[in-house]
Amino acid sequence: MDTPKQKGSIFWGMVWMFVISLLLFWLPLAGPLIAGIVGGKKAGGVGASIAAVFLPGLILGLILLIFAAFFTGIPLLGFVAGFGGFTLVVSQVGPLLLGAIIGGLLAEI
């Protein structure tokens, strides 16, 4: 009885999306779409690719929350900074999310 081999990983999907997004920043809609397709395929599935899209935003938001609360001593300011960072990341994620879903579907075929 063989165990099914894992097709990809969320971490490598995030890395591919990040690198390709940096390299194709000059293509407004096509760059994030291509990055999403490649990263979604590397993530290995639709669920993993969606996690690979939103996980960096959550991590950035948490880091901003912790640092802002620590350096200012005001937890409310940390919350506002963390939520602001998360909102900025999520507002730029449309084509990347669409590409990740397409790439995740391609990985499942």
Helices and strands as residue ranges (DSSP letters): H 10-23, H 30-43, H 46-72, H 75-91, H 94-108
